[in-house]
Amino acid sequence: MEAARAALEPLGENAPLLTAVTVLTSMEQAELMQVGVSRALEEQVSELAVLAENCGMDGVVCSARETTMLRKVISADFCLVTPGIRPLDSEQGDQRRVATPSQAIDSGSDYLVIGRPITRAESPMNALKQIAAELGYR
């Protein structure tokens, strides 16, 4: 992570945001244990987020279910990118730790990753408009 940050230094203000991943939103405690992580999921997410911040990342990718907890252990300007965003009428698919768009924003997400509920919708534009309306955009 430190090497990635150093590689972007020459770009100055033109550098893209640099984020690291905590725990995939398709994983739960059982999957962590299967890959040898014995600590609690929230503890793992917290440790990885703090490590990422200490290494100079601009933010982390995490479940919206962990954003409230993370806001207590990271700085206010550290970005939280949350995949697994599902409108109420959407299928979860392989995502396990999901939230609605408004739940994610209310809990402290900075950026929402909303893929399949839009790309697999009968009308992707209508799906996007409904999500925007839920968030108060017109």
Protein Blocks (a to p, Z undefined) as FASTA:
>chain_A
ZZmmmmmmmnmmmpccddddfbdfkbcfklmmmnopabdfklmmmmmmmmmmmnopabdc
ddfklmmmmmmmmcfklccddehiacfkbcfkjafbdcdfklmmmnopabdcdfklmmmp
mblmlmmmmmmmmnopZZ
